[in-house]
Amino acid sequence: MRGTASVWISLGLMLIASAGVFVYLVRRETNRRRSTVLCDWARGQGWRRIEPSAGLPEALASIEAVGAVSLGGFASRDGRWTVLQIASDAPRSSGQSLATSGSRLVWHAMMLRTESPGATTALRSTAVDRSIVDLMPLVPMPGQGAGVRFIGLGTSIPHIRFMIDRYAALIPADLSVMRSERFWIVDFSSRPFDEVEMGRLMRLLEQLASTV
């Protein structure tokens, strides 16, 4: 009986280990496929490569304090557009479920540089489990009830209220959007990589930037 039990325990451990390896390989292949599609799209646009050593742009520099790092990305030749992959092993605790502590999180962000500066504010989608917004040193506006599509965050209640009133209706429910200095930033980690989707994101940011 003892020998039979040992066999079953060994088989169970092997099954668990195999499942773990399978999940790891699927995630790695998915991330690799996304990176390849993004690379092909950016090259087709004539964008230049941004190496991870370049670090995070100034508009996102504050998230370095929680261990976020740039995995690299691409930028348009005129410097108006940037697409970045960002990773963090130490997410800031928030009211939203971000991920299991200690796990490696990867976000994908598109940025549009504008001529007009604005206060740092954000609309954090409630339809997704994690967002770059969770890493920002921003405070949610009090009194936002359950069932809202976005949680407004910032450092000034009037600016947060303006962000909600002016822009929330323009943004799809699964996207989180930030304004930081001269940049509009959209977190599209929940979206696939393809030419159509990237075009939609660019049009969204242009629409937000032109809405005053």
N, C-alpha and C positions, 0 to 999 in steps of 0.2 A: 504493500500500500504506500509505504514511504517513497519507494522508487517511482511509482506511478504519479504521486503528487509532485515530485521533483520534476518529472517530465512536463507535466501540465504547467507548472510555474515557469519553467524554462521557455516553453512555447509561448506563454503569455508575455514574458519579457521580450522575446524576439518580435512578437507582433507589435508591441508598443514601440519598440525601437524602429521597426520598419515603417510604421505609420509616421513617426517623427521625421524620419529621413525623407519620406514622400512629401510631407507638408513643406519641409525646408526646400526641397528641389522645385516644387511647384511655385513657391513664393519667389525663389531666385530667378526662375525662368520668366515669371510674370514681370518682375522688375527689369530684367534684361530686355524683354520684348518692348516694354514701355520706353526704356532708354534708347533703343534702336529706332523706334518710330519717331520719337522726339528729335533725335539726331538727324534723321532723314528729312523731316519736315523743316527743321531750322536751316539745314544746308540748302534746301530748295528755295528758301527765302533769302539766301545770301547772308545769313547771320553769322557772326563770328563766335567762336568757342570761348567760354569763360571757364578757366581752370579752377578747381577747388581751392588752390592756393591764393586766389584772389580774395577769398573771404566773402562775408556777407555785405551787401550794399548798405549804405548809411541808413536808409529807411527801415532796415530790419536789424540794425546793429544791436538793439536792446535785447534781442533774444539770445545773443551770445552768452548772456549772464546765466542762462539755464542750460548751457551746454550745447546749444544748436550750432551746427556747422554747415557750410555750403558744400554740396557734392558736385558743384559745377553747373553749367547751363549754357545758355546762348543769349546773345544780345544783337539787336539790329545795328547796322553800320552807323546810323545817325544817333544811337544811344537812347532813343525814346522807348524802345521795347526791350524787356528782359524776361527770360524764362529760367527759373532756377529749380533745382532739386535741393531740398534742405532736410537734414537729419538731426535727430536729438535723442540722446539716451536718458535725459533728465527733464521730462516735461514738468511744467509748473502745475501744481494742483489747482483744480477748478471745480465748479459745480457740475460740469459735464464729465461723462466717462471718457477719458482720453485713451487709455490703453493700460495693459498690465505693467506695473512698475518694473523698471529695468529693461523693458523691451526697446528695440530700436525702431523708431518711428521715422517715416519718410513722408515729406509733403512736397507738393508741386505748386509753384506760384508763378503767376504772370504779372509783370509790373509795367505800368505806363507812366513815363515821366511827363509832367505838364509844366506850364509856365507859371501857374498860380499856386502858391503854397496854401496849405490848409491845416487845421488842427488835427492831431492824430486821433482818429476815431475808427470804429469798426462796427460792422453788422455781422454777428456770428450766427451762422445757420444752426437751427435746432434740429435739423434733419440728419446731421452727421455726428458721429461719435467723437471726432477729433478735428482740430483745425489749428493752423498757425496762430490764429488769434489767441488761443489758449496760452501761448508762450509770451505774449506781449504784456507789458506792465500796465494794463488798462483795467479800469474798474467798471462793472456793469451799472447802468442807471437803475436806481431803486424803483420799485413799484411796477416792474414788468411782469405781468401775470402769466399764468400757464397757457399754453396753446398758441403762443406767438411764433411766427415764422423765423424771426431773428431776435437776438439779444443785442441791444445797443451797448457799446462799451466806449470808454474814453477817459479823459481827465477833466472834462467840463460838461455838466448836465445840459446847458444850452446847445453845445456843439453836438452832443449825442442825440438830443431831440431833433435837431436840424437834420442830422444824418438819417434818422428813422423817417421823418416826415417827407424828406425830399427824394430819397433814393431807394427805400425798401421795396416799393412797388415795382421797381425796374429790375430787381435781381432775382434770378431763379432760386427756389427754396433750398437747393442743395449746395449753394455756393456761399462762402464767406468772403466779405469784401472789407478792405481797410483803406483808409486814406492816411498817409504818413508824409508830412511835409509836402513836397511836390509830386509825390507818387500816389497813384491808385494801384492797389494790389488785390488780386483775386486768388484765393486758394481753390484750385481745381483738383485736389487730390482724389475726390470722389468721381471724377470724370475720366473717360477713356482718352487715349492719345490718337487723334486722327486729324486730317487736314480740315474737315468740316468743323469739328469741335474747337480747334484752335482759332479758326476764323470767327466763330461765335463769341469766344472769349474776348478777342480783340475788339469786336464791334461793341460788346457790352462795356468794356472799359472806356472806349471812345465816347459812348453815349453818356456814361457817368461823368466823364470829364467835361463834357459839353453842357451838362445840366447844371445851371447855377441858380 
